[in-house]
Each structure stands twice: as C-alpha cells, then as structure tokens.
Amino acid sequence: MSRIRADKLVNRVATGAPQLTYGVEIPVGYGITGAGNISITGVITATTLFGDGSGLTGVVGSGSGVIIRDGASVVGTAGTINFGDNLTVSPISVGIVTVSVNLLSNIQVTGIATFDQVTTTGFSTLGAVSATLLNISGVSTLSGGINASQGVDATGLRVTGITTLGETTTAGLSNAGVSTLGNATASTLVVSGFSTLGATSATLLSISGVSTFAGGANASQGVDATGLRVTGITTLGETTTAGLSNAGVSTLGNATASTLVVSGVSTLSGGINASQGVDATGLRVTGITTLGQANITGLSNAGVSTLGDTTASTLVVSGFSTLGATSATLLSISGVSTFTNNPVLIGAATSTGTETQPLQVTGGAYVSGSVGIGTTVASSKLTVLGGDIAVGINTSSGIILTSPNGTRYRLIVDDAGALSTTAV
C-alpha cells in the first residue's frame, strides 16, 4: 500500500484546495478536525448529528414539518407553531422552550352564562348562572335566584323573602319569610315566618312563627320547643319541651317535658328522665334508661338502665343495670347489674350483717355455674384469688371430699397442723 506524506495539500497552481474526484474515506477512529467551516451544497448523510441546533434556519422535518397532536389525536403538521393569548413561551435554551398557561384572574359576564364548573372567591355577584358544579367562597350575591335540582351544598345559606328549596344540604341555614323546603339537611336550621318543611334533617332546628312539617320531623339530636303538638304517627329522638301533647301512634327517644300527655300506642325508645317520678300501670323500656322515684305495677326493662327508688310488683331487668333502693315482690334480673343502695337482702326483710357485707342471703342459695372470689374468671366451680379460705374452728367443721366410690370424708387439721380424714 502506497502512502503520501505531506504537511499541506493544495491544487496544482497552489491557489486553492485540491479536488478529490472520488471523495474521501476516513478510517474508524479518525475524523475531520479544524477551526474552519465546512460548506456543502449537497446532501449530508450521518447516523448522528451533535449540537444544540440554535444556529440552524429553514429546517423542516422529513418531507412535511412538525406533527401537532391534541390529546394524542393528530391535528396536522406545521413548520411554524404560534402560541396565542394566555400562554407564555420562554426563550429558547439548549433547543428547549417552556410553555406556561396564564389562569384567568377576573371574568365578567353579562346575561345568561353556562359553565361546566364555576369557582368564585371573594366578593361576587351572579345573575342567571347555570353550572354543573358551583363552588363559592367569600361574600356572594345570587341576584337571579337559585334553581338547584341536584340540591344545595353550602357552609352557610341565608334566605329572605319567598323561597322554594328542593333537596338542600347546608352547614347553616337561616331563613326568614314565607318558605317551602323539600328535602333539607343542615347542621343549623333557623326558620322564622310561615314555613312548610318536607323531609328535614338538622343538628339544630330553631323555628319561630307558623311552621308545617309536610314530610315528617326526624330530630336525632333533640327538639327544643316552647310548645309541641303532634297528631298522627310520630317518631321523636331526644326532645325537650315545656308542654308535649301527643295523640296517635308515637315513638319517643330521649324526651324531657314539664308536662307529658300521651294517649294511644306509644314507645319511648330513648329513655325517660322523670325527676318527679313515674306512675304507670305498665311500663316497658328498651335501651338506656334513667328512672328516679318510680311506682309501677309492672316494670320490664332491657338494655343499660339506672333505677333510683323503685317499687314494683314485678320487676324484670335484663342487660347492664344499676338499681338504687328497690322493693319488688318478684325480681328477675339477667345480665350485669349493680345495686347502689346496700345491702341487698334475699330471703329476709331486715339485715343481720354489717355495712361491709352488702349481700345477705337467708335460707340457702343455688348457683348453677361457677363462682369466682377475687377474680372474674372462675376456672373451677369455686375459684379464689387474693385471699384465704377459712373453714371451721373445731373438729365438726372441715372440707368434705368425695372418693371415687362415693364415700364422703371430712378433712380436718389438729393443733399440731396434722391433717386427718373422717368418713361422714
């Protein structure tokens, strides 16, 4: 293989560069370097081109330009991209630009406006607005009225004049004037004037004036009224009223009244607090119950109960119960019960024990299960923890043990501490 070694190559007349008729082939690992420029009027083909391309002009993609897509769908191909209003484009840096969206800080609409979603903050005045979702914070005035077929969900709502609301959910609703409410749910509902309420649910309901509950009233947190008169089928939760007069079929929860007059079939589900006492021919209570002085011919109680001075011919208690001074000809108790006024006397009318002995049984007792002393877990028929068992002071008292053949032996101890058995 022949080689030509030279520092410089020029044309024959030494006035320019030599012409390479068949081109130049550069071996792998070598290249063309220099501080000058490369100017070519033909086509440059390369596997990879390096550089930021900031000095290139008139560049168009392969046969067409830049492909534009909207949500992954092809819109078209363009050689130039122009961003319109409300968009900010940063200067080109290393071939990269950043496009930002300018959010609207103010919008003014006159006439009827329809939006999929409206969010307003600050002071706002809205005319006729139709929106799938309306989110308002701050002070707002809806001059054109509200038609919310899907309901209203608001932290606070104040209405004056003639108002008709369908299904409404609001933390605080204050209404004055003539009003008709459909399905209304509110933490605080204040109604004054002539009002008609459908299905209404409120943590606090304050009503003044003439009001009609068309769909019934369900007040789980209680009703506080100067006077309440109910006819028909009624369900009341916790209720406080100076005078309650009720006729028909009724269910009362926690009811507090200076005067309670009930006629018909009634169920008091939430408990009775009667500081003046209860005088009834028959009383049946379920749930949490607190009774002061009660004189009842027949009392049947189930649930968690606290009874004060109670006199009943027949007293049936089931569940968790606390009983004060209780006198009953027949006392039937199931569940966990506490007698606060000691002692509890069974089989005798007077106590023969001491104040430290709250339970007295006269005439024997029968226990079908296990007995635990000092423990709530009786692993045997009799389990004693935290103390001793003392039996007898002479040879006639001891512990009776039964052998496998059925013989019974008394186990005793002498003065020397020796154990002995005697058949009995």
Contacts in CASP RR format, 6 or more apart in sequence:
PFRMAT RR
TARGET T0000
AUTHOR 0000-0000-0000
METHOD contacts of the structure
MODEL  1
MSRIRADKLVNRVATGAPQLTYGVEIPVGYGITGAGNISITGVITATTLF
GDGSGLTGVVGSGSGVIIRDGASVVGTAGTINFGDNLTVSPISVGIVTVS
VNLLSNIQVTGIATFDQVTTTGFSTLGAVSATLLNISGVSTLSGGINASQ
GVDATGLRVTGITTLGETTTAGLSNAGVSTLGNATASTLVVSGFSTLGAT
SATLLSISGVSTFAGGANASQGVDATGLRVTGITTLGETTTAGLSNAGVS
TLGNATASTLVVSGVSTLSGGINASQGVDATGLRVTGITTLGQANITGLS
NAGVSTLGDTTASTLVVSGFSTLGATSATLLSISGVSTFTNNPVLIGAAT
STGTETQPLQVTGGAYVSGSVGIGTTVASSKLTVLGGDIAVGINTSSGII
LTSPNGTRYRLIVDDAGALSTTAV
9 17 0 8 1.000
9 18 0 8 1.000
10 16 0 8 1.000
10 17 0 8 1.000
10 18 0 8 1.000
11 17 0 8 1.000
11 18 0 8 1.000
11 19 0 8 1.000
26 32 0 8 1.000
32 38 0 8 1.000
52 94 0 8 1.000
52 95 0 8 1.000
53 95 0 8 1.000
54 92 0 8 1.000
54 95 0 8 1.000
60 79 0 8 1.000
61 79 0 8 1.000
64 77 0 8 1.000
65 77 0 8 1.000
65 78 0 8 1.000
65 79 0 8 1.000
66 77 0 8 1.000
66 78 0 8 1.000
66 79 0 8 1.000
66 81 0 8 1.000
67 74 0 8 1.000
67 76 0 8 1.000
67 77 0 8 1.000
68 74 0 8 1.000
68 75 0 8 1.000
68 76 0 8 1.000
68 77 0 8 1.000
68 78 0 8 1.000
68 81 0 8 1.000
69 75 0 8 1.000
83 89 0 8 1.000
83 99 0 8 1.000
86 101 0 8 1.000
86 102 0 8 1.000
86 104 0 8 1.000
87 99 0 8 1.000
87 100 0 8 1.000
87 101 0 8 1.000
87 102 0 8 1.000
88 99 0 8 1.000
88 100 0 8 1.000
88 101 0 8 1.000
88 102 0 8 1.000
89 97 0 8 1.000
89 98 0 8 1.000
89 99 0 8 1.000
89 100 0 8 1.000
90 97 0 8 1.000
90 98 0 8 1.000
90 99 0 8 1.000
90 100 0 8 1.000
91 97 0 8 1.000
111 127 0 8 1.000
111 128 0 8 1.000
112 128 0 8 1.000
112 130 0 8 1.000
113 127 0 8 1.000
113 128 0 8 1.000
113 129 0 8 1.000
113 130 0 8 1.000
114 130 0 8 1.000
114 131 0 8 1.000
115 129 0 8 1.000
115 130 0 8 1.000
115 131 0 8 1.000
115 132 0 8 1.000
116 131 0 8 1.000
116 132 0 8 1.000
116 133 0 8 1.000
117 131 0 8 1.000
117 132 0 8 1.000
117 133 0 8 1.000
117 135 0 8 1.000
118 129 0 8 1.000
118 131 0 8 1.000
118 133 0 8 1.000
118 134 0 8 1.000
118 135 0 8 1.000
119 135 0 8 1.000
119 136 0 8 1.000
120 126 0 8 1.000
120 135 0 8 1.000
120 136 0 8 1.000
120 137 0 8 1.000
120 140 0 8 1.000
121 137 0 8 1.000
121 138 0 8 1.000
122 137 0 8 1.000
122 138 0 8 1.000
122 139 0 8 1.000
122 140 0 8 1.000
123 138 0 8 1.000
123 139 0 8 1.000
123 140 0 8 1.000
124 136 0 8 1.000
124 138 0 8 1.000
124 139 0 8 1.000
124 140 0 8 1.000
124 141 0 8 1.000
125 140 0 8 1.000
125 141 0 8 1.000
125 143 0 8 1.000
126 140 0 8 1.000
126 141 0 8 1.000
126 142 0 8 1.000
126 143 0 8 1.000
126 144 0 8 1.000
127 142 0 8 1.000
127 143 0 8 1.000
127 144 0 8 1.000
127 145 0 8 1.000
128 144 0 8 1.000
128 145 0 8 1.000
129 142 0 8 1.000
136 154 0 8 1.000
146 152 0 8 1.000
148 165 0 8 1.000
148 166 0 8 1.000
148 167 0 8 1.000
148 168 0 8 1.000
149 166 0 8 1.000
150 167 0 8 1.000
151 166 0 8 1.000
151 167 0 8 1.000
151 168 0 8 1.000
151 169 0 8 1.000
152 165 0 8 1.000
152 166 0 8 1.000
152 167 0 8 1.000
152 168 0 8 1.000
152 169 0 8 1.000
152 170 0 8 1.000
153 169 0 8 1.000
153 170 0 8 1.000
154 169 0 8 1.000
154 170 0 8 1.000
154 171 0 8 1.000
154 172 0 8 1.000
155 170 0 8 1.000
155 171 0 8 1.000
155 172 0 8 1.000
156 170 0 8 1.000
156 171 0 8 1.000
156 172 0 8 1.000
156 173 0 8 1.000
156 174 0 8 1.000
157 168 0 8 1.000
157 170 0 8 1.000
157 172 0 8 1.000
157 173 0 8 1.000
157 174 0 8 1.000
157 186 0 8 1.000
158 173 0 8 1.000
158 174 0 8 1.000
158 175 0 8 1.000
159 165 0 8 1.000
159 173 0 8 1.000
159 174 0 8 1.000
159 175 0 8 1.000
159 176 0 8 1.000
159 179 0 8 1.000
160 175 0 8 1.000
160 176 0 8 1.000
160 177 0 8 1.000
161 176 0 8 1.000
161 177 0 8 1.000
161 178 0 8 1.000
161 179 0 8 1.000
162 177 0 8 1.000
162 178 0 8 1.000
162 179 0 8 1.000
163 175 0 8 1.000
163 177 0 8 1.000
163 178 0 8 1.000
163 179 0 8 1.000
163 180 0 8 1.000
164 179 0 8 1.000
164 180 0 8 1.000
165 179 0 8 1.000
165 180 0 8 1.000
165 181 0 8 1.000
165 182 0 8 1.000
165 184 0 8 1.000
166 181 0 8 1.000
166 182 0 8 1.000
166 183 0 8 1.000
166 184 0 8 1.000
167 182 0 8 1.000
167 183 0 8 1.000
167 184 0 8 1.000
168 181 0 8 1.000
168 182 0 8 1.000
168 183 0 8 1.000
168 184 0 8 1.000
168 185 0 8 1.000
168 186 0 8 1.000
169 184 0 8 1.000
169 185 0 8 1.000
169 186 0 8 1.000
170 184 0 8 1.000
170 185 0 8 1.000
170 186 0 8 1.000
170 187 0 8 1.000
171 186 0 8 1.000
171 187 0 8 1.000
171 188 0 8 1.000
172 186 0 8 1.000
172 187 0 8 1.000
172 188 0 8 1.000
172 189 0 8 1.000
172 190 0 8 1.000
173 184 0 8 1.000
173 186 0 8 1.000
173 188 0 8 1.000
173 189 0 8 1.000
173 190 0 8 1.000
173 202 0 8 1.000
174 188 0 8 1.000
174 190 0 8 1.000
175 181 0 8 1.000
175 189 0 8 1.000
175 190 0 8 1.000
175 191 0 8 1.000
175 192 0 8 1.000
175 195 0 8 1.000
176 192 0 8 1.000
176 193 0 8 1.000
177 192 0 8 1.000
177 193 0 8 1.000
177 194 0 8 1.000
177 195 0 8 1.000
178 193 0 8 1.000
178 194 0 8 1.000
178 195 0 8 1.000
179 191 0 8 1.000
179 193 0 8 1.000
179 194 0 8 1.000
179 195 0 8 1.000
179 196 0 8 1.000
180 195 0 8 1.000
180 196 0 8 1.000
181 191 0 8 1.000
181 195 0 8 1.000
181 196 0 8 1.000
181 197 0 8 1.000
181 198 0 8 1.000
181 200 0 8 1.000
182 197 0 8 1.000
182 198 0 8 1.000
182 199 0 8 1.000
182 200 0 8 1.000
183 198 0 8 1.000
183 199 0 8 1.000
183 200 0 8 1.000
184 197 0 8 1.000
184 198 0 8 1.000
184 199 0 8 1.000
184 200 0 8 1.000
184 201 0 8 1.000
184 202 0 8 1.000
185 200 0 8 1.000
185 201 0 8 1.000
185 202 0 8 1.000
186 200 0 8 1.000
186 201 0 8 1.000
186 202 0 8 1.000
186 203 0 8 1.000
187 202 0 8 1.000
187 203 0 8 1.000
187 204 0 8 1.000
188 202 0 8 1.000
188 203 0 8 1.000
188 204 0 8 1.000
188 206 0 8 1.000
189 200 0 8 1.000
189 202 0 8 1.000
189 204 0 8 1.000
189 205 0 8 1.000
189 206 0 8 1.000
190 206 0 8 1.000
191 197 0 8 1.000
191 205 0 8 1.000
191 206 0 8 1.000
191 207 0 8 1.000
191 208 0 8 1.000
191 211 0 8 1.000
192 207 0 8 1.000
192 208 0 8 1.000
192 209 0 8 1.000
193 208 0 8 1.000
193 209 0 8 1.000
193 210 0 8 1.000
193 211 0 8 1.000
194 209 0 8 1.000
194 210 0 8 1.000
194 211 0 8 1.000
195 207 0 8 1.000
195 209 0 8 1.000
195 210 0 8 1.000
195 211 0 8 1.000
195 212 0 8 1.000
196 211 0 8 1.000
196 212 0 8 1.000
196 214 0 8 1.000
197 211 0 8 1.000
197 212 0 8 1.000
197 213 0 8 1.000
197 214 0 8 1.000
197 215 0 8 1.000
197 216 0 8 1.000
197 217 0 8 1.000
198 213 0 8 1.000
198 214 0 8 1.000
198 215 0 8 1.000
198 216 0 8 1.000
199 215 0 8 1.000
199 216 0 8 1.000
199 218 0 8 1.000
200 213 0 8 1.000
200 215 0 8 1.000
200 216 0 8 1.000
200 217 0 8 1.000
200 218 0 8 1.000
201 218 0 8 1.000
202 219 0 8 1.000
203 221 0 8 1.000
204 221 0 8 1.000
205 217 0 8 1.000
205 219 0 8 1.000
205 223 0 8 1.000
206 224 0 8 1.000
207 225 0 8 1.000
217 223 0 8 1.000
217 236 0 8 1.000
218 235 0 8 1.000
218 237 0 8 1.000
219 236 0 8 1.000
219 237 0 8 1.000
219 238 0 8 1.000
219 239 0 8 1.000
220 237 0 8 1.000
220 238 0 8 1.000
221 238 0 8 1.000
222 236 0 8 1.000
222 237 0 8 1.000
222 238 0 8 1.000
222 239 0 8 1.000
222 240 0 8 1.000
222 254 0 8 1.000
223 236 0 8 1.000
223 237 0 8 1.000
223 238 0 8 1.000
223 239 0 8 1.000
223 240 0 8 1.000
223 241 0 8 1.000
224 240 0 8 1.000
224 241 0 8 1.000
225 240 0 8 1.000
225 241 0 8 1.000
225 242 0 8 1.000
226 241 0 8 1.000
226 242 0 8 1.000
227 241 0 8 1.000
227 242 0 8 1.000
227 243 0 8 1.000
227 244 0 8 1.000
228 239 0 8 1.000
228 241 0 8 1.000
228 243 0 8 1.000
228 244 0 8 1.000
228 245 0 8 1.000
229 245 0 8 1.000
229 246 0 8 1.000
230 236 0 8 1.000
230 244 0 8 1.000
230 245 0 8 1.000
230 246 0 8 1.000
230 247 0 8 1.000
230 250 0 8 1.000
231 246 0 8 1.000
231 247 0 8 1.000
231 248 0 8 1.000
232 247 0 8 1.000
232 248 0 8 1.000
232 249 0 8 1.000
232 250 0 8 1.000
233 248 0 8 1.000
233 249 0 8 1.000
233 250 0 8 1.000
234 246 0 8 1.000
234 248 0 8 1.000
234 249 0 8 1.000
234 250 0 8 1.000
234 251 0 8 1.000
235 250 0 8 1.000
235 251 0 8 1.000
236 250 0 8 1.000
236 251 0 8 1.000
236 252 0 8 1.000
236 253 0 8 1.000
236 255 0 8 1.000
237 252 0 8 1.000
237 253 0 8 1.000
237 254 0 8 1.000
237 255 0 8 1.000
237 269 0 8 1.000
237 270 0 8 1.000
238 253 0 8 1.000
238 254 0 8 1.000
238 255 0 8 1.000
238 270 0 8 1.000
239 252 0 8 1.000
239 253 0 8 1.000
239 254 0 8 1.000
239 255 0 8 1.000
239 256 0 8 1.000
239 257 0 8 1.000
240 255 0 8 1.000
240 256 0 8 1.000
240 257 0 8 1.000
241 255 0 8 1.000
241 256 0 8 1.000
241 257 0 8 1.000
241 258 0 8 1.000
242 257 0 8 1.000
242 258 0 8 1.000
242 259 0 8 1.000
243 257 0 8 1.000
243 258 0 8 1.000
243 259 0 8 1.000
243 260 0 8 1.000
244 255 0 8 1.000
244 257 0 8 1.000
244 259 0 8 1.000
244 260 0 8 1.000
244 261 0 8 1.000
245 261 0 8 1.000
246 252 0 8 1.000
246 261 0 8 1.000
246 262 0 8 1.000
246 263 0 8 1.000
246 266 0 8 1.000
247 263 0 8 1.000
247 264 0 8 1.000
248 263 0 8 1.000
248 264 0 8 1.000
248 265 0 8 1.000
248 266 0 8 1.000
249 264 0 8 1.000
249 265 0 8 1.000
249 266 0 8 1.000
250 262 0 8 1.000
250 264 0 8 1.000
250 265 0 8 1.000
250 266 0 8 1.000
250 267 0 8 1.000
251 266 0 8 1.000
251 267 0 8 1.000
251 268 0 8 1.000
251 269 0 8 1.000
252 262 0 8 1.000
252 266 0 8 1.000
252 267 0 8 1.000
252 268 0 8 1.000
252 269 0 8 1.000
252 270 0 8 1.000
253 268 0 8 1.000
253 269 0 8 1.000
253 270 0 8 1.000
253 271 0 8 1.000
254 270 0 8 1.000
254 271 0 8 1.000
254 273 0 8 1.000
255 268 0 8 1.000
255 270 0 8 1.000
255 271 0 8 1.000
255 272 0 8 1.000
256 273 0 8 1.000
268 285 0 8 1.000
269 286 0 8 1.000
269 287 0 8 1.000
270 287 0 8 1.000
270 288 0 8 1.000
270 289 0 8 1.000
271 285 0 8 1.000
271 287 0 8 1.000
271 288 0 8 1.000
271 289 0 8 1.000
271 290 0 8 1.000
272 278 0 8 1.000
272 285 0 8 1.000
272 289 0 8 1.000
272 290 0 8 1.000
272 291 0 8 1.000
273 290 0 8 1.000
274 291 0 8 1.000
274 292 0 8 1.000
274 294 0 8 1.000
275 292 0 8 1.000
276 293 0 8 1.000
277 291 0 8 1.000
277 292 0 8 1.000
277 293 0 8 1.000
277 294 0 8 1.000
277 295 0 8 1.000
278 291 0 8 1.000
278 292 0 8 1.000
278 293 0 8 1.000
278 294 0 8 1.000
278 295 0 8 1.000
278 296 0 8 1.000
279 295 0 8 1.000
279 296 0 8 1.000
280 296 0 8 1.000
280 297 0 8 1.000
281 297 0 8 1.000
281 298 0 8 1.000
282 296 0 8 1.000
282 297 0 8 1.000
282 298 0 8 1.000
282 299 0 8 1.000
283 294 0 8 1.000
283 296 0 8 1.000
283 298 0 8 1.000
283 299 0 8 1.000
283 300 0 8 1.000
284 300 0 8 1.000
284 301 0 8 1.000
285 299 0 8 1.000
285 300 0 8 1.000
285 301 0 8 1.000
285 302 0 8 1.000
285 305 0 8 1.000
286 301 0 8 1.000
286 302 0 8 1.000
286 303 0 8 1.000
287 302 0 8 1.000
287 303 0 8 1.000
287 304 0 8 1.000
287 305 0 8 1.000
288 303 0 8 1.000
288 304 0 8 1.000
288 305 0 8 1.000
289 301 0 8 1.000
289 303 0 8 1.000
289 304 0 8 1.000
289 305 0 8 1.000
289 306 0 8 1.000
289 307 0 8 1.000
290 305 0 8 1.000
290 306 0 8 1.000
291 305 0 8 1.000
291 306 0 8 1.000
291 307 0 8 1.000
291 308 0 8 1.000
291 310 0 8 1.000
292 307 0 8 1.000
292 308 0 8 1.000
292 309 0 8 1.000
292 310 0 8 1.000
293 308 0 8 1.000
293 309 0 8 1.000
293 310 0 8 1.000
294 307 0 8 1.000
294 308 0 8 1.000
294 309 0 8 1.000
294 310 0 8 1.000
294 311 0 8 1.000
294 312 0 8 1.000
295 311 0 8 1.000
295 312 0 8 1.000
296 310 0 8 1.000
296 311 0 8 1.000
296 312 0 8 1.000
297 312 0 8 1.000
297 313 0 8 1.000
297 314 0 8 1.000
298 312 0 8 1.000
298 313 0 8 1.000
298 314 0 8 1.000
298 315 0 8 1.000
299 310 0 8 1.000
299 312 0 8 1.000
299 314 0 8 1.000
299 315 0 8 1.000
299 316 0 8 1.000
300 316 0 8 1.000
301 307 0 8 1.000
301 315 0 8 1.000
301 316 0 8 1.000
301 317 0 8 1.000
301 318 0 8 1.000
301 321 0 8 1.000
302 318 0 8 1.000
302 319 0 8 1.000
303 318 0 8 1.000
303 319 0 8 1.000
303 320 0 8 1.000
303 321 0 8 1.000
304 319 0 8 1.000
304 320 0 8 1.000
304 321 0 8 1.000
305 317 0 8 1.000
305 319 0 8 1.000
305 320 0 8 1.000
305 321 0 8 1.000
305 322 0 8 1.000
306 321 0 8 1.000
306 322 0 8 1.000
307 317 0 8 1.000
307 321 0 8 1.000
307 322 0 8 1.000
307 323 0 8 1.000
307 324 0 8 1.000
307 326 0 8 1.000
308 323 0 8 1.000
308 324 0 8 1.000
308 325 0 8 1.000
308 326 0 8 1.000
309 324 0 8 1.000
309 325 0 8 1.000
309 326 0 8 1.000
310 323 0 8 1.000
310 324 0 8 1.000
310 325 0 8 1.000
310 326 0 8 1.000
310 327 0 8 1.000
310 328 0 8 1.000
311 326 0 8 1.000
311 327 0 8 1.000
311 328 0 8 1.000
312 326 0 8 1.000
312 327 0 8 1.000
312 328 0 8 1.000
313 328 0 8 1.000
313 329 0 8 1.000
313 330 0 8 1.000
314 328 0 8 1.000
314 329 0 8 1.000
314 330 0 8 1.000
314 332 0 8 1.000
315 326 0 8 1.000
315 328 0 8 1.000
315 330 0 8 1.000
315 331 0 8 1.000
315 332 0 8 1.000
316 332 0 8 1.000
317 323 0 8 1.000
317 331 0 8 1.000
317 332 0 8 1.000
317 333 0 8 1.000
317 334 0 8 1.000
317 337 0 8 1.000
318 333 0 8 1.000
318 334 0 8 1.000
318 335 0 8 1.000
319 334 0 8 1.000
319 335 0 8 1.000
319 336 0 8 1.000
319 337 0 8 1.000
320 335 0 8 1.000
320 336 0 8 1.000
320 337 0 8 1.000
321 333 0 8 1.000
321 335 0 8 1.000
321 336 0 8 1.000
321 337 0 8 1.000
321 338 0 8 1.000
322 337 0 8 1.000
322 338 0 8 1.000
322 339 0 8 1.000
322 340 0 8 1.000
323 337 0 8 1.000
323 338 0 8 1.000
323 339 0 8 1.000
323 340 0 8 1.000
323 341 0 8 1.000
324 339 0 8 1.000
324 340 0 8 1.000
324 341 0 8 1.000
325 341 0 8 1.000
326 339 0 8 1.000
326 341 0 8 1.000
339 358 0 8 1.000
342 355 0 8 1.000
342 358 0 8 1.000
343 351 0 8 1.000
343 353 0 8 1.000
343 355 0 8 1.000
343 357 0 8 1.000
343 358 0 8 1.000
343 359 0 8 1.000
343 360 0 8 1.000
344 358 0 8 1.000
344 359 0 8 1.000
344 360 0 8 1.000
345 351 0 8 1.000
345 360 0 8 1.000
345 362 0 8 1.000
346 359 0 8 1.000
346 360 0 8 1.000
346 361 0 8 1.000
346 362 0 8 1.000
346 365 0 8 1.000
347 361 0 8 1.000
347 362 0 8 1.000
347 363 0 8 1.000
348 360 0 8 1.000
348 362 0 8 1.000
351 360 0 8 1.000
352 360 0 8 1.000
352 362 0 8 1.000
353 360 0 8 1.000
369 381 0 8 1.000
370 378 0 8 1.000
370 379 0 8 1.000
370 380 0 8 1.000
370 381 0 8 1.000
370 382 0 8 1.000
370 383 0 8 1.000
371 378 0 8 1.000
371 381 0 8 1.000
371 382 0 8 1.000
371 383 0 8 1.000
372 378 0 8 1.000
372 382 0 8 1.000
372 383 0 8 1.000
372 384 0 8 1.000
372 385 0 8 1.000
373 382 0 8 1.000
373 383 0 8 1.000
373 384 0 8 1.000
373 385 0 8 1.000
374 384 0 8 1.000
374 385 0 8 1.000
374 386 0 8 1.000
374 387 0 8 1.000
375 383 0 8 1.000
375 384 0 8 1.000
375 385 0 8 1.000
377 383 0 8 1.000
391 397 0 8 1.000
391 398 0 8 1.000
391 399 0 8 1.000
392 398 0 8 1.000
395 412 0 8 1.000
397 412 0 8 1.000
398 410 0 8 1.000
398 411 0 8 1.000
398 412 0 8 1.000
399 410 0 8 1.000
399 411 0 8 1.000
400 408 0 8 1.000
400 409 0 8 1.000
400 410 0 8 1.000
400 411 0 8 1.000
400 424 0 8 1.000
401 408 0 8 1.000
401 409 0 8 1.000
401 410 0 8 1.000
401 411 0 8 1.000
401 421 0 8 1.000
402 408 0 8 1.000
402 409 0 8 1.000
403 409 0 8 1.000
407 423 0 8 1.000
408 423 0 8 1.000
408 424 0 8 1.000
409 421 0 8 1.000
409 422 0 8 1.000
409 423 0 8 1.000
409 424 0 8 1.000
410 421 0 8 1.000
410 422 0 8 1.000
410 423 0 8 1.000
410 424 0 8 1.000
411 419 0 8 1.000
411 420 0 8 1.000
411 421 0 8 1.000
412 419 0 8 1.000
412 420 0 8 1.000
412 421 0 8 1.000
412 422 0 8 1.000
413 419 0 8 1.000
413 420 0 8 1.000
414 420 0 8 1.000
END
